[in-house]
Amino acid sequence: MTRLPSFTRAAHAVIIGASGGIGAALADLLDADLQFAQVTRMARATGLDVTDPASITAAASALQAPPDLVICATGLLHADGLSPERDLRMLSADAFARAFAVNATGPALVAQAFLPLLPKGRKTLFAALSARVGSIGDNRLGGWHAYRASKAALNQILRTMAIEQARKNPDSIVIGLHPGTVDTGLSKPFQRNVKTLFTPTQSAAHLLDVIETMTPTVSGRVFDWQGVEIMP
């Protein structure tokens, strides 16, 4: 069985952030997918840290085969000394720096290292996990300043890279993916009023189904787990 028949037979997938809930689930599903002969799992434990440019370059250089699918499944919403801001009084330069390092700069550097490796002449795709709260037009609640801003920046980065990639490798696709609210450590403190909470495996399955429908005509856009485009 394959969820991704539009990719070449014996394809190679690279999952960055494969130690996290969604990343691990994506890697597990791709391991079981007959269309993929190789799934490379990358994470901080394997030597790739999205806040360390040298580790990203080294990881890309170490690949034994070019990737057909690269998914950057990293993200930071809260950590020790970092939590989503509810009002302006909670803003801090440190929070913004940490959020941007993981949510925007990190995926940008991953794309810089991995996009040139994608083969030409067949469907290839680079995706990064984004979030609906990164939409400027859809922001009706406010708050979560650093996280929203970093995901909005990520969406702009993906759009910009998609334009460049279309000139260099017209068959390749660059997209952002919103996985929904998933039962992982990232969302754990904020699940109280969530109507639909996915397991990592459910979310990963949805995302792979969305990836299967993607074509170069939609490169540079951001889609939710249902395949619905999220407004900029």
C-alpha positions as CSV (number, residue, x, y, z in Angstrom):
1,M,0.0,0.0,0.0
2,T,1.1,3.5,-0.7
3,R,-0.3,6.9,0.2
4,L,2.0,8.6,-2.2
5,P,1.8,7.0,-5.7
6,S,2.7,10.3,-7.4
7,F,6.3,10.0,-6.2
8,T,8.8,7.9,-8.1
9,R,9.1,4.2,-7.1
10,A,11.8,3.5,-4.5
11,A,11.7,7.1,-3.3
12,H,13.7,8.5,-0.5
13,A,12.2,10.6,2.3
14,V,14.0,12.7,4.9
15,I,12.2,13.6,8.1
16,I,13.8,16.4,10.1
17,G,12.6,16.5,13.7
18,A,11.9,12.8,13.6
19,S,12.2,12.4,17.4
20,G,9.1,14.6,17.9
21,G,5.5,13.2,17.9
22,I,4.5,14.3,14.3
23,G,8.0,13.7,12.9
24,A,8.2,10.2,14.3
25,A,4.7,9.3,13.0
26,L,5.5,10.6,9.5
27,A,8.7,8.5,9.5
28,D,6.8,5.4,10.7
29,L,4.1,5.8,8.0
30,L,6.7,6.3,5.3
31,D,8.7,3.3,6.4
32,A,5.6,1.2,5.9
33,D,4.9,2.8,2.5
34,L,5.8,0.6,-0.5
35,Q,6.6,3.7,-2.6
36,F,9.6,4.6,-0.4
37,A,12.7,2.5,-0.3
38,Q,14.5,4.7,2.2
39,V,13.4,6.9,5.1
40,T,16.2,9.0,6.8
41,R,15.3,10.2,10.3
42,M,17.1,13.3,11.5
43,A,16.9,15.0,14.8
44,R,19.0,16.6,17.5
45,A,19.9,13.1,18.8
46,T,21.3,12.2,15.4
47,G,23.3,15.4,15.1
48,L,21.0,17.8,13.3
49,D,20.0,20.8,15.3
50,V,18.0,23.4,13.4
51,T,19.6,26.2,15.5
52,D,23.1,25.0,14.4
53,P,23.8,25.8,10.7
54,A,26.9,23.7,10.6
55,S,25.0,20.6,11.7
56,I,22.3,21.2,9.0
57,T,25.0,21.4,6.3
58,A,26.8,18.3,7.6
59,A,23.5,16.3,7.7
60,A,22.7,17.2,4.1
61,S,26.2,16.4,2.9
62,A,26.0,13.0,4.7
63,L,23.0,11.7,2.7
64,Q,23.8,8.6,0.7
65,A,21.0,9.2,-1.9
66,P,19.2,12.3,-3.1
67,P,15.8,12.9,-1.3
68,D,12.5,13.0,-3.1
69,L,10.6,14.2,0.0
70,V,11.9,16.4,2.8
71,I,9.7,17.3,5.7
72,C,10.9,19.7,8.4
73,A,8.8,18.7,11.4
74,T,10.3,21.0,14.0
75,G,8.6,23.8,16.1
76,L,8.8,25.7,19.3
77,L,5.8,27.1,21.2
78,H,6.9,26.9,24.8
79,A,9.9,25.8,26.8
80,D,11.6,26.6,30.1
81,G,11.2,30.4,30.5
82,L,9.2,30.7,27.3
83,S,5.4,30.7,27.0
84,P,2.9,32.2,24.5
85,E,2.2,35.8,25.4
86,R,-1.3,36.9,26.3
87,D,-0.6,40.6,26.1
88,L,2.1,43.1,25.3
89,R,3.5,43.1,28.9
90,M,4.8,39.6,28.4
91,L,6.9,40.4,25.3
92,S,10.6,39.7,25.5
93,A,13.4,39.9,23.0
94,D,14.6,36.4,24.1
95,A,11.2,34.9,23.3
96,F,11.3,36.3,19.9
97,A,14.8,35.2,19.2
98,R,14.2,31.6,20.4
99,A,10.9,31.3,18.4
100,F,12.4,32.7,15.2
101,A,15.5,30.5,15.5
102,V,13.4,27.3,15.6
103,N,10.3,28.2,13.7
104,A,11.7,30.4,10.9
105,T,15.5,30.6,10.6
106,G,15.9,26.9,11.2
107,P,13.6,25.7,8.4
108,A,15.0,28.3,6.1
109,L,18.5,26.9,6.6
110,V,17.2,23.4,6.2
111,A,15.7,24.4,2.9
112,Q,18.9,26.1,1.8
113,A,20.9,22.8,2.4
114,F,18.3,20.3,1.1
115,L,16.5,22.0,-1.8
116,P,19.6,21.7,-4.1
117,L,19.6,18.0,-3.5
118,L,16.2,17.3,-4.9
119,P,16.3,15.5,-8.2
120,K,15.0,17.1,-11.4
121,G,12.5,15.6,-13.8
122,R,10.1,14.1,-11.3
123,K,7.9,15.1,-8.4
124,T,9.8,16.2,-5.3
125,L,8.6,18.1,-2.3
126,F,9.9,20.1,0.6
127,A,7.5,20.9,3.4
128,A,7.8,22.6,6.8
129,L,5.2,22.4,9.6
130,S,3.6,25.8,9.9
131,A,0.4,26.8,11.9
132,R,-2.8,28.5,11.2
133,V,-1.9,31.1,13.8
134,G,0.8,32.3,11.4
135,S,-1.9,33.7,9.1
136,I,-2.1,37.5,9.3
137,G,-5.5,37.6,7.7
138,D,-6.9,35.0,10.0
139,N,-5.7,36.5,13.2
140,R,-8.8,37.4,15.2
141,L,-7.7,36.7,18.8
142,G,-4.3,38.3,19.1
143,G,-1.7,37.1,21.6
144,W,1.0,34.5,21.0
145,H,3.1,37.3,19.5
146,A,6.4,35.5,19.0
147,Y,4.9,32.2,17.8
148,R,2.5,33.9,15.4
149,A,5.2,36.2,14.0
150,S,7.7,33.3,13.6
151,K,5.2,31.2,11.7
152,A,4.2,34.1,9.5
153,A,7.9,34.6,8.7
154,L,8.2,30.9,7.9
155,N,5.2,31.2,5.5
156,Q,6.9,34.1,3.7
157,I,10.2,32.2,3.6
158,L,8.5,29.2,2.0
159,R,6.8,31.4,-0.6
160,T,10.1,33.1,-1.5
161,M,12.0,29.8,-1.8
162,A,9.2,28.3,-3.9
163,I,9.6,31.1,-6.5
164,E,13.3,30.5,-6.7
165,Q,12.9,26.8,-6.8
166,A,10.4,27.0,-9.7
167,R,13.2,28.5,-11.8
168,K,15.8,26.0,-10.8
169,N,13.7,22.8,-10.5
170,P,10.2,23.3,-12.0
171,D,8.9,19.9,-10.9
172,S,9.6,20.4,-7.3
173,I,7.1,21.8,-4.7
174,V,7.6,23.8,-1.6
175,I,4.7,24.1,0.9
176,G,3.8,24.8,4.5
177,L,1.6,22.3,6.3
178,H,-0.7,22.9,9.3
179,P,-1.1,19.6,11.1
180,G,-4.1,20.6,13.3
181,T,-3.9,20.4,17.0
182,V,-2.0,17.2,17.8
183,D,-1.5,15.4,21.1
184,T,2.1,16.2,21.6
185,G,4.2,18.1,24.1
186,L,3.9,21.2,22.0
187,S,0.2,21.5,22.4
188,K,-0.2,19.7,25.8
189,P,-0.8,22.9,27.9
190,F,-3.3,24.3,25.5
191,Q,-5.7,21.4,24.8
192,R,-8.5,22.2,27.2
193,N,-10.9,23.8,24.7
194,V,-9.7,22.0,21.6
195,K,-12.7,20.4,19.7
196,T,-10.6,18.1,17.5
197,L,-7.4,16.6,18.9
198,F,-5.4,14.3,16.7
199,T,-3.0,11.6,17.6
200,P,0.4,12.0,15.9
201,T,-0.4,9.1,13.6
202,Q,-3.8,10.6,12.6
203,S,-2.2,13.9,11.8
204,A,0.7,12.4,9.9
205,A,-1.7,10.3,7.8
206,H,-3.7,13.5,6.9
207,L,-0.5,15.4,6.0
208,L,0.7,12.6,3.7
209,D,-2.7,12.6,2.0
210,V,-2.4,16.3,1.4
211,I,1.2,16.0,0.1
212,E,-0.1,13.4,-2.5
213,T,-2.4,16.1,-4.0
214,M,0.2,18.8,-4.3
215,T,1.5,19.9,-7.7
216,P,3.9,22.7,-8.7
217,T,1.0,25.0,-9.4
218,V,0.4,25.4,-5.6
219,S,4.1,25.7,-4.6
220,G,4.7,28.4,-2.0
221,R,1.3,28.1,-0.3
222,V,0.3,26.8,3.1
223,F,-2.3,24.1,3.6
224,D,-4.1,22.6,6.6
225,W,-4.5,18.9,7.3
226,Q,-7.6,18.8,5.2
227,G,-5.8,20.3,2.1
228,V,-7.5,23.7,2.5
229,E,-5.3,26.6,1.8
230,I,-4.6,28.9,4.7
231,M,-4.8,32.6,3.9
232,P,-1.5,34.6,4.1
